[in-house]
């Protein structure tokens, strides 16, 4: 089973993007779903995570601007990104946690121009 992330692109500061991540097959008992990002210098940080009960947690840098959601029937996770800033430029990776196993998407590039 692979995760396919999409929705990245080039946007001006202040703009919005919506990232999507879907699984190519069925993953049983998915617990957390979330997004990490990796900056051009290599640093990686948590963006957002959502539990199977809908509890969300966000990195400090994106609180109030990004919203994570999930569709359990479609086994999909989404990231609505508003008020984007140049410092949000990174490769965004989705991940699922299921029965102690982590699944990762291939990453989608988000570039925010000033």
C-alpha positions as CSV (number, residue, x, y, z in Angstrom):
1,X,0.0,0.0,0.0
2,X,1.3,3.4,-1.0
3,X,0.3,6.9,0.0
4,X,-0.2,9.4,-2.8
5,X,0.1,13.1,-1.8
6,X,-1.0,15.8,-4.2
7,X,-1.9,19.5,-4.2
8,X,1.4,21.2,-3.9
9,X,2.6,23.9,-6.1
10,X,3.7,27.5,-6.4
11,X,1.7,30.2,-4.7
12,X,2.2,33.8,-3.7
13,X,2.4,34.8,0.0
14,X,-1.0,35.1,1.5
15,X,-2.4,32.5,-0.8
16,X,-3.9,29.1,-0.1
17,X,-3.3,25.5,-1.1
18,X,-5.1,22.2,-0.2
19,X,-3.0,19.1,0.1
20,X,-4.5,15.6,-0.2
21,X,-3.2,12.2,0.6
22,X,-4.9,8.9,-0.3
23,X,-3.9,5.3,0.1
24,X,-3.6,3.1,-2.9
25,X,-5.2,0.2,-1.0
26,X,-6.9,-0.5,2.3
27,X,-4.9,0.0,5.5
28,X,-6.7,-1.6,8.5
29,X,-7.1,0.2,11.7
30,X,-5.5,3.5,10.8
31,X,-5.0,5.6,14.0
32,X,-3.2,8.9,13.4
33,X,-2.9,10.6,10.1
34,X,-0.7,13.6,9.6
35,X,1.7,15.8,7.7
36,X,5.4,16.6,8.2
37,X,7.4,19.0,6.1
38,X,11.1,19.1,5.2
39,X,12.8,22.4,4.6
40,X,15.4,23.0,1.9
41,X,18.1,22.8,4.5
42,X,16.9,19.3,5.6
43,X,15.2,20.1,8.8
44,X,11.9,18.2,9.3
45,X,9.0,19.3,11.5
46,X,5.5,18.2,12.3
47,X,2.8,20.2,10.6
48,X,-0.3,18.6,11.8
49,X,-1.7,15.3,13.0
50,X,-5.3,14.0,13.5
51,X,-6.3,11.0,15.5
52,X,-8.9,8.5,14.5
53,X,-11.3,10.3,16.9
54,X,-10.7,13.6,15.3
55,X,-8.4,15.2,17.8
56,X,-5.9,17.5,16.1
57,X,-2.5,18.9,17.0
58,X,-0.6,21.5,15.1
59,X,3.0,22.7,14.9
60,X,3.3,26.1,16.5
61,X,4.4,27.7,13.1
62,X,1.1,26.8,11.4
63,X,-1.5,27.2,14.2
64,X,-4.4,29.3,13.1
65,X,-3.5,29.1,9.4
66,X,-3.6,25.4,8.6
67,X,-6.4,22.9,9.1
68,X,-6.1,19.1,9.0
69,X,-9.1,16.9,8.3
70,X,-9.6,13.2,7.3
71,X,-12.1,11.0,5.6
72,X,-12.0,7.6,7.2
73,X,-14.2,6.0,4.5
74,X,-11.8,7.2,1.8
75,X,-8.7,6.7,4.0
76,X,-7.7,10.2,3.0
77,X,-6.2,13.1,4.9
78,X,-6.2,16.7,3.9
79,X,-4.3,19.8,4.8
80,X,-5.9,23.2,4.1
81,X,-3.2,25.8,4.1
82,X,-4.2,29.5,4.3
83,X,-2.2,32.7,4.7
84,X,0.9,31.0,3.3
85,X,4.3,32.5,4.0
86,X,7.6,32.1,2.2
87,X,8.9,30.2,5.3
88,X,6.2,27.5,4.6
89,X,8.2,26.5,1.5
90,X,9.1,22.8,2.0
91,X,8.3,19.3,0.8
92,X,5.2,18.1,2.6
93,X,4.9,14.4,3.5
94,X,1.8,12.7,4.6
95,X,1.8,9.7,6.9
96,X,-0.5,7.2,8.4
97,X,0.0,5.2,11.6
98,X,-1.7,1.8,11.7
99,X,-1.1,-0.9,14.3
100,X,2.4,0.5,15.0
101,X,3.4,0.7,11.4
102,X,4.0,4.0,9.7
103,X,3.2,4.6,6.0
104,X,4.7,7.6,4.2
105,X,3.8,9.4,1.0
106,X,6.3,10.5,-1.6
107,X,6.1,14.2,-0.7
108,X,4.6,17.2,-2.5
109,X,6.5,20.4,-3.0
110,X,5.0,23.6,-1.7
111,X,6.7,26.9,-2.8
112,X,5.5,30.2,-1.5
113,X,6.9,33.3,-3.2
114,X,7.2,36.7,-1.5
